[in-house]
């Protein structure tokens, strides 16, 4: 999942796409990939498939737009698109963590759902705070979009304006220190509650390195399970602790789960 942004992202679209394509090339041939991007809306660019040509096309079709409906994108993937997909699953999320346009979901709902998610979440976070502070009080030029949607259904392609463009003042949503602190905690909790890991990307090298480490970790990921008591109360939070008896070995796993209504076997 990747955020489609204009002023916020320190990487150009080509750099993000190159890093994502390199990540795909490190996966196993039978691994399936779903591509989702989000701006003011959530765009499902590719259903889960191991067809590399289709995946490459979806990644290359990502475009820059305005708005950040992060919470709605996470809600869609966790509660809709991943259900029914068998096997081990992971979400790689590339974003600054700041949501500005979601109306149908929120961070607390995402975090609650993450405890029941049978998948790892690996956020790759980039910091945009200083850039946003410099730009939030500057005028923003808004060009009227064309009516032609081109090759991307549901989207408009900007044209060179023939009339005087509208000038608006930069918005305040998602620009405060509190917004960024909340975003950082949100991404950290998504990783913690699912057994994933948060990566920071402040350069293209770090971005590529994060994708490489995630690909390597997914190849080395073990799925363990157990059968909880039949009397386990649905919706109740249960703590987990995984230990190994081998010295100098660190284990990273989710530290809790929420008992589901029907599932008996819990993975961590």
N, C-alpha and C positions, 0 to 999 in steps of 0.2 A: 504494500500500500504506500502510495506516495502523495504528498500534498502538492497541488498545483498552485504555485504562488507567483506573485510579481515582485514586490519590493522586499519581501522577507527573506527569501532563500539566498544564501551566499554562493550557491552554485548555479551555473547556467543549466538549462534543460538538457543540453548535450552531455554535460558531465554526469548528471544524475542518471540519464539513460545508459551511458557507457558503464557506470558502476553497476547498475542493475543487470545489464546484459552479461557483464563479467561474472556476476553472482550466479546467473542462470547456467552459465557454462561450467560451473563447479559442481552442479547438482548431478545426481545419478540419472541415467537415461529414463528410468521409469517414474521419477519424481514428477508430480503434477504441480502446476503453478497457476494461481489465479491473480489477475492484475486488476487493481482497483485504484483509481485516483479520486481526489476530492478537492473541490474549490467551494464555491457557494452551493454546489450540488455534489452528489456522489455518483461517480461514473464507473460502472462495471465494464471494463474494457476487454476482459477475457475470463471465461469460466475456467474452472480447474481442468487442466489438460497437460499432457506431456508432449504435445506437438510443438516443437521448438520454433518452427516458423510462425505459428500463430502467437506464441508468447512474445517473440521478438517484435512482431508487428504491433501488438498491444502496447508494449513498452515504448516503442518509437512513436506511437500515436498520442502520447501524453502531451498536453499543451498547457501553457501558462494562462491562468485566469485569476479572478478576484474572489475573495471570501475563503473561509476555512471551516467547513462543516466536518470537523474531525470526529466529534462525538457520534454523529449520525453514521459516518463511515464505519467506525468501530462497531456500532450497534448492528449495522447491516451484516457485516462479516461474521461477527460472533453468533448472532441469533438467527441468521437466515442462511447465508451462503455456506458456512462450514458444516451445518447440520446435514447428516446423511453422507458425508464424505468419510470413508473408512480409513483406518491407519493413523499413523502419527501425523500431527499437524502443527504448523507454526505460522505466526503472523510476523512479517518484517514490516515495521512501521517507520516511515521516514517523514519527520515533521519537527516543528519547533514546539509542538504541544499546546499552542494557543488556539482556542476555538473562538471564532467570531460570528458564525452564522447558523449554528445548529439551533433548531426550534423543537425537534421531536425527540431529542435525547440530551443527556448531560453527563458530566464526568462521574458523578456518584452512581448513576445507573450502570455505566460502563464498568466501574470497579466492582460493583456487586456481581454483575454477570461474569466478570473475569474469574471469580472464585469457583464457578461451576463450569468453566470452559475447559474442554479436553484438548487444549492446544497451548503451546508456548507463545509468548509475545516478546519480540525483540525490537524495542524502539531504538531508532537511530535519531538522536536529537541534535539539531543545530541551533545555535544561539543567535537570535535576531534582535535582541533588546536594544543595543546601541543604535543600530540602523533605524529601527522604528522610532526611537526617540528623536533622531535627527529629521525624520520625514513626517512625523504625525501632525505638525503644525504648518506644513507647507501646502500650498494649493495643489489639488489633484485635477488633472485634465481628463475629462470623461468624453470620449468620442462615441458618437452614435454608431451602433453596430449595424452591419449589413443584414439584410433579410435572408441572404443565401446561406444555407447551412453547410455547403460544401460536402466533403466526404465524411464529416462527423455528425451524424444525426443528433438533433437535440441541442446543437451548439451553433453559435453564430460566429462568423469570422470578421474581425475588425477591418474596416476599410479606411482609406485616407479621407478625412472629413472634407466636404465641399463647402461647409458653412462654418461659422465661428463655433469652436467647441465650448462646452459648458465647463466652467471652473467652479469646483467645490472645495471646501476645506477638508483636510484629512480628518478621518474619524478617530475617536478615542477608544473604541472598543478593542480590547486585547492589547493595550499598550502600556499599562501600568506595571510597576514592579510586583504588585500583588498578583496580577494576571500571569506573569512569568514564573513567579514562585509556585503558583497553583499548577501551572503547566508542567514544571519540573517534577513536582510531587506526583502528579497524575501519571506521567510516563514511568516514573520509578515504581509506583504501585502496580501498574499493569505488568511490568516485568516480574516484580516480586511475587505477586499473587498467582502467576502462571508458571513460575520456574524459569523464566527467560532471563535476559540480561539487558541493561540499558547501556548503549554506546553513545559516545559524544563525537560529533564530526565537526571540526572547525577548519578543516582543509580537505582538499580532494583526496590527498593521501590517506587521511583518517577515514574518510567515507569509504574508499575502496577497501581499506584494511578492515573496517567493521563488517562489510559484506563477506569478506574472505573468512573472518573468524566465525561468523554465523554459519556459513556453509560448512566449515570444518566441524563445528560443534554439532550441527544437525546430523552429520555422518557418524558422530560418536555418542549420540544420545541413546540412553537406555530407557525403556518403558517398563516400570514395575507396577504391580497391582496387588490388591488385597481385597478380601471380602469383609465389609464392616458388619456389625451385628444387625440381625433382622429388625431389631427394635429401634434402629437409628431413626431419629426424628427428621422428616423432610424439612429442608431449609435451615437446619442447625449447622453452625460453624464447627468444624472439627480440626484440631491441630495435627500436624504431621512432623515427624523427625526421622531423617534417613541417616544412618551411620554405617561406616565401613570399618573393618578391622585391619586394613592395610595402612601402614604408616606413610606419612607425607602425601596423602591423597585427600583432596578436598572434594566434597560433594555439594552440588548446588541443585536444589529442588524446591518445589513449592512448599510453603510451610503450613498450609491449611487447605481445606476444601469445604464446600457446602453440600450437604447431603441432598441428592436429587429426589424427585418424587418416584421415579421408576428405576433409575440406574442403580445396580448393586455393586458393580465393580468400579473402584476409583483408581484413576491413574495419577501418578505424580512423577 
